[in-house]
Each structure stands twice: as C-alpha cells, then as structure tokens.
Amino acid sequence: MRNNRSEAGRAAQSNSEITEPDSLFRGTRRPVPVGIRRGGHDGRMADLHHSLWNADVAPDSYTPANTPYLGVLFEQYKLCVETADRVSARRGAANTFFLSLNSAIATAMVGGLGPRPGRVSVWLLLAGLLILVGQCAAWYLMVRSYRQLNTAKWAVIGAFEKRLPAYAYSRAEWTELGEGEDWRRYVPLTRLEQWVPPLFVAAYLVGFLALAWAP
C-alpha cells in the first residue's frame, strides 16, 4: 500500500510517569496458525490473519507500568487516522467542486455559442482557453498535493502500528484489497482522478481548434 518509513517520533511525555519500558515490545511472538488451507476463503482468511496481527506485540506486552505510555501512543495514533481521513475528505470535495465547475463551463460553452460559432474572436477563445487550462492545472496540482500529504500521513500511521497489536490500515486492509493490483477487488481512486483534469484540457483544446477554424 504505502511504503512505511522508519518509526515515527515517540509520543511526547506529558509528565514524568509516562515512560517507555525497554521490554515493552518483547512479548511472546504469536504462533503461526497451522492446518488452514491456502486457497479460497480459508486461504484469504489466513493471509489476512498474517498481515493483520503484529507478532511483536502480545497481550503480555501490556502491563500497568506502560499503560500511561500506551494511552498517549494510541491517542496520537487516533489523531493521525482522523487527520488522514480529513485530508481524503478535502480531496474529495476539491474533486467534486472542479468536476462540477468544468461540467457547467462545458455545458454553457456548447449551449451559448449559437448557430454560427465561427464569428467568435479567436483571441477571445484563446483567453478563455488559457483560463480553463489554468484552472485544470490548479485542479491537478491540488489533488496531487492532497495525495502526497495523505501518503505521508499513512506512512506515519504504519509506523505507529508497529507498536500496536494489529496492522489494521498499513498492511491488512491493503492486502485484503489486493494491494491495488487486482481491478476486480479494488481500483485505487488516485488512478482515476489523475486523468480527469487532462481529459478536460484535451476537450477544451479540441473545442478551441474546432471554433477557431470553423467557417
């Protein structure tokens, strides 16, 4: 899914009682289940089991001594997940806005040119084309920026999950979705949204050429 970077910075200590014991994550490793057939539903469940659980964090890793530290760790983890979801929501809102704007512009252009579009000034068409291409470029760069920001946030979430019992987002979910390689299971939205602004640019260029050379 996302390339997990080195461990994220440790949780800030709010008081002297919050410590990080050296033996915090040296618990008993989880045994690998046996007798589960590979292939079909059972095979997928086995793969999900292996990708979900963190073998380095066992139930006996949680002790009264490290409870304050783990509490701060989990609160930071929840905050990271929440902000990542907000970035995804903002990206979706940006896509919706620009898609609606360009659809309205294209509809207005087709409906408002009249029966003799060749009479429209080429310079006027060129000015309009530059504006449209400019806002499509802004759309593309904005979505790309949101995608890069979210990639970094999910990498940090993956680093947090190295200290939690399960790799819920960074590994298990992505494995269950086929890591974006099987279109029948999941098609990443980023692969689709990156083509929409260039398609509008191409449509505007074709429209400009058709109108500029119309008799």
Contacts in CASP RR format, 6 or more apart in sequence:
PFRMAT RR
TARGET T0000
AUTHOR 0000-0000-0000
METHOD contacts of the structure
MODEL  1
MRNNRSEAGRAAQSNSEITEPDSLFRGTRRPVPVGIRRGGHDGRMADLHH
SLWNADVAPDSYTPANTPYLGVLFEQYKLCVETADRVSARRGAANTFFLS
LNSAIATAMVGGLGPRPGRVSVWLLLAGLLILVGQCAAWYLMVRSYRQLN
TAKWAVIGAFEKRLPAYAYSRAEWTELGEGEDWRRYVPLTRLEQWVPPLF
VAAYLVGFLALAWAP
1 154 0 8 1.000
1 170 0 8 1.000
1 171 0 8 1.000
1 173 0 8 1.000
1 174 0 8 1.000
1 179 0 8 1.000
2 151 0 8 1.000
2 154 0 8 1.000
2 155 0 8 1.000
2 158 0 8 1.000
2 170 0 8 1.000
2 174 0 8 1.000
3 155 0 8 1.000
4 155 0 8 1.000
4 158 0 8 1.000
4 159 0 8 1.000
4 162 0 8 1.000
4 170 0 8 1.000
5 155 0 8 1.000
5 156 0 8 1.000
5 159 0 8 1.000
6 159 0 8 1.000
7 159 0 8 1.000
7 162 0 8 1.000
7 163 0 8 1.000
8 156 0 8 1.000
8 159 0 8 1.000
8 160 0 8 1.000
9 159 0 8 1.000
10 20 0 8 1.000
11 18 0 8 1.000
11 69 0 8 1.000
11 72 0 8 1.000
11 73 0 8 1.000
11 75 0 8 1.000
11 76 0 8 1.000
12 72 0 8 1.000
13 19 0 8 1.000
13 72 0 8 1.000
14 72 0 8 1.000
17 68 0 8 1.000
18 68 0 8 1.000
18 69 0 8 1.000
18 72 0 8 1.000
19 65 0 8 1.000
19 66 0 8 1.000
19 68 0 8 1.000
19 69 0 8 1.000
20 66 0 8 1.000
20 69 0 8 1.000
21 63 0 8 1.000
21 65 0 8 1.000
21 66 0 8 1.000
21 69 0 8 1.000
24 61 0 8 1.000
24 66 0 8 1.000
24 69 0 8 1.000
24 163 0 8 1.000
25 56 0 8 1.000
25 57 0 8 1.000
25 61 0 8 1.000
25 163 0 8 1.000
26 56 0 8 1.000
26 61 0 8 1.000
27 56 0 8 1.000
27 57 0 8 1.000
27 58 0 8 1.000
27 60 0 8 1.000
27 61 0 8 1.000
28 58 0 8 1.000
28 60 0 8 1.000
29 55 0 8 1.000
29 56 0 8 1.000
29 58 0 8 1.000
30 53 0 8 1.000
30 55 0 8 1.000
30 58 0 8 1.000
32 50 0 8 1.000
33 46 0 8 1.000
33 49 0 8 1.000
36 42 0 8 1.000
36 43 0 8 1.000
36 45 0 8 1.000
36 46 0 8 1.000
36 49 0 8 1.000
37 43 0 8 1.000
37 46 0 8 1.000
38 46 0 8 1.000
44 176 0 8 1.000
47 175 0 8 1.000
48 172 0 8 1.000
48 175 0 8 1.000
48 176 0 8 1.000
51 167 0 8 1.000
51 171 0 8 1.000
51 172 0 8 1.000
51 175 0 8 1.000
51 176 0 8 1.000
52 166 0 8 1.000
52 167 0 8 1.000
52 168 0 8 1.000
52 171 0 8 1.000
52 172 0 8 1.000
53 165 0 8 1.000
53 166 0 8 1.000
53 167 0 8 1.000
54 161 0 8 1.000
54 162 0 8 1.000
54 164 0 8 1.000
54 165 0 8 1.000
54 166 0 8 1.000
54 167 0 8 1.000
56 162 0 8 1.000
57 163 0 8 1.000
57 164 0 8 1.000
57 165 0 8 1.000
62 70 0 8 1.000
73 160 0 8 1.000
73 163 0 8 1.000
73 164 0 8 1.000
74 164 0 8 1.000
76 160 0 8 1.000
77 157 0 8 1.000
77 160 0 8 1.000
77 161 0 8 1.000
77 164 0 8 1.000
80 153 0 8 1.000
80 156 0 8 1.000
80 157 0 8 1.000
80 160 0 8 1.000
81 157 0 8 1.000
81 169 0 8 1.000
83 153 0 8 1.000
84 150 0 8 1.000
84 153 0 8 1.000
84 154 0 8 1.000
84 157 0 8 1.000
87 146 0 8 1.000
87 149 0 8 1.000
87 150 0 8 1.000
87 153 0 8 1.000
88 146 0 8 1.000
88 150 0 8 1.000
90 146 0 8 1.000
91 143 0 8 1.000
91 146 0 8 1.000
91 147 0 8 1.000
91 150 0 8 1.000
94 139 0 8 1.000
94 142 0 8 1.000
94 143 0 8 1.000
94 146 0 8 1.000
95 139 0 8 1.000
95 143 0 8 1.000
95 193 0 8 1.000
95 196 0 8 1.000
98 135 0 8 1.000
98 136 0 8 1.000
98 139 0 8 1.000
98 197 0 8 1.000
99 196 0 8 1.000
101 135 0 8 1.000
102 132 0 8 1.000
102 135 0 8 1.000
102 136 0 8 1.000
102 139 0 8 1.000
102 200 0 8 1.000
105 132 0 8 1.000
106 200 0 8 1.000
106 203 0 8 1.000
113 120 0 8 1.000
113 211 0 8 1.000
117 211 0 8 1.000
117 214 0 8 1.000
118 211 0 8 1.000
118 214 0 8 1.000
118 215 0 8 1.000
120 211 0 8 1.000
122 212 0 8 1.000
125 208 0 8 1.000
125 211 0 8 1.000
125 212 0 8 1.000
126 208 0 8 1.000
129 204 0 8 1.000
129 205 0 8 1.000
129 208 0 8 1.000
132 200 0 8 1.000
132 201 0 8 1.000
132 204 0 8 1.000
133 201 0 8 1.000
133 204 0 8 1.000
133 205 0 8 1.000
136 197 0 8 1.000
136 198 0 8 1.000
136 200 0 8 1.000
136 201 0 8 1.000
136 204 0 8 1.000
137 197 0 8 1.000
137 201 0 8 1.000
139 197 0 8 1.000
140 194 0 8 1.000
140 197 0 8 1.000
140 198 0 8 1.000
143 193 0 8 1.000
143 194 0 8 1.000
143 197 0 8 1.000
144 194 0 8 1.000
147 190 0 8 1.000
154 169 0 8 1.000
154 170 0 8 1.000
157 169 0 8 1.000
157 170 0 8 1.000
158 167 0 8 1.000
158 169 0 8 1.000
158 170 0 8 1.000
158 171 0 8 1.000
161 167 0 8 1.000
161 168 0 8 1.000
161 169 0 8 1.000
161 170 0 8 1.000
161 171 0 8 1.000
166 172 0 8 1.000
174 180 0 8 1.000
177 185 0 8 1.000
177 186 0 8 1.000
178 185 0 8 1.000
178 186 0 8 1.000
180 186 0 8 1.000
180 187 0 8 1.000
180 188 0 8 1.000
END
